[in-house]
Amino acid sequence: MKHFKFFDWIKNYQKGYLSGDLSAGLTVGVMLIPQGMAYAMLAGLPPIYGLYAATIPLIIYALLGSSPQLAVGPVAMVSLLIASGVGAIADIGSAQFIQYAILLALMVGVIQLAMGVFRLGFLVNFLSHPVIAGFTSAAALIIGISQMKHLLGVKIPRGDFIETLTSLIGEIGNSQPYALMIGIGAIVLLMIFKKWKPRFPAPLLVVILGIVAVQMFNLEEQGLAIVGEVPSGLPAFSIPSFDMGAIESLLPIAFAISFVGFLESIAVAKAVQKKHKDYEVIANQELVALGAANVLGSFFQSFSVTGGFSRTAVNDKAGAKSGLASIISAALVILTLLFFTSYFKNLPSAILASIIIVAVAGLVDIKEARFLWKNDRQDFVLFMITALATLFFGVEPGILTGVILSIGLMVFRVSYPHYAILGRVPGTKEYRNIERFENLEVNDDILILRFDGRMYFGNSEAFRKIVTDNIQNRPNVKNILIDASSINGLDSSAVHMLHDLNSDLKDKGIMLCFSNVKGPVRDTMTKNKILTEENYTRFFLSVYDAVSSLCGDDNPEYKKYVTQVEA
């Protein structure tokens, strides 16, 4: 029963929580109705499926999720991935497309559920922050451009980002004036309320205004595209259709949605949790909750869902204290499905497009690009390559490119960790990097090297090359002293390398010594006869002790060190 967080919050529920949960639940529910319909349209589905996705999944997450404030439901990023992945094997909006979108939700749920149960949440770490920021920024541009056809009231063929942009530019002269006027007006209103009254359900307001405008001025007869008939009633229970060919084709996008959706959800959940000290967001539990929400939701015609940024922020500010807020939001959507769907018939498509455009506008992370440019050029390049790959080659290739580059950069960094040649700070026992500090004392007989990283098969040869290259630059070296204070472990490849290095240095009349060796590393060295009773005098507690011993009591350099330190 440990996965049922419902028992935790219901057991500790206080009477004072009810007003906050009620207010938050109603506010988010009101936001969710137009947003759900808009994101369903973005995913290539009829708007009603956005309402279906805002019922069962919300209730399931409320029972299992570890965040009381996280608002789960349809989101723009996941909707774009659905349209991209399912659109590759079925015509958007077709009955087959709908079946595959629901099947995809089941697949995503199974992946997330399995990851949570087997505690594999750490795998999402392979999507680095620059990759996510680059992909998100590019995806936001793709989403925005894809919705411009509804804003302009024109029809353009489906294509990639460049083809869509080119077609839009060519069709600007054929824009439907009422669609353009209503869409721009809605964007202005949404932006105003987003800035000055973020808790106000502005999406519902523009939906109502759009419906009223269509009815008052008969805009449908003048060429304005509207949603049309929206079925009423609750989603029927049905088992997703299993098509092995479709499952094989959808598997890559299912993994992409599983990872990206979880990352978006856990990021916003942890951001909100920082304001509260009475609970902890548990990554693997979140995977279980999101996975169960998607699995069970798919049996009630839901497409893939995850935690959303804007609704979670509103949920928190409106006073949500428990999962009851999400249950109230779902109940409001259920009431809408039962009694109010007929009112959405005259909703302009331009209104839904404006809701999507405003929602994704803030996802283009120019601020992050500037930060990376100033602070980490490698990460900036990673950001840009991921963004450009997503824009020019598509969503799936963009994510794949980012993941491959992230792993490649990670391997490169651990294969070539930082190292430093050390010198003594005059008059002290401290040793520092000679490239960062001036006037350090360096003994020509002793090369002191600090290696900052675990020593393993990926970097052991790099370490050996560092030693040999530095020996060539210091022909008088008689001792190599390794400051092992930053070495956390040795694998078998590193052990073999040290044996070989020690043998090569011995042939050259150079002694290999160690200082500051950590316990686990010392154990490995003892087990593999790098540290033996015969050579234990080559292992020292500190760099200073090592240098003092290697110089010897009769060495004038040693006497000078001691005099300066004691003084």
Protein Blocks (a to p, Z undefined) as FASTA:
>chain_A
ZZmmmlmmmmmpcfklmmmmmmmmmmmmmmmmmmmmmmmmmnopafklmmmmmmmmmmmm
mmmmmbfklccdddfklmmmmmmmmmmmocehiaklmmmmmmmmmmmmmmmmmmmmnopm
lmmmmmcfklmmmmmmmmmmmmmmmmmmmmnopacddddfklmmmmmmmmmmmpcfklmm
mmmmmmmmmmmmmmmmmmbcfklmmmmmmmmmmmmnommmnopacebjadedjddddddd
ddfklmmmmmmmmmmmmmmmmmmmmmmmmmmmmmpckbccdfklmmmmmmmmmmmmmmno
pacddddfklmmmmmmnopabfklmmmmmmmmmmmmmmmmmmmmmpcfklmmmmmmmmmm
mmmcfklmmmmmmmommlmmmmmmmmmmmmmnojklmmmmmmmmmmmmmmmmmmmccddd
ddddehiabdcdfklpghiacdfkbccdddeddddfklmmmmmmmmmmmmmmmmmbcbdc
ddfklpgbdcfklmmmmmmmmmmmmmnopacddehiafklmmmmmmnomacfklmmmpcf
bfklmmmmmnopmlmklmmmmmmmmZZ
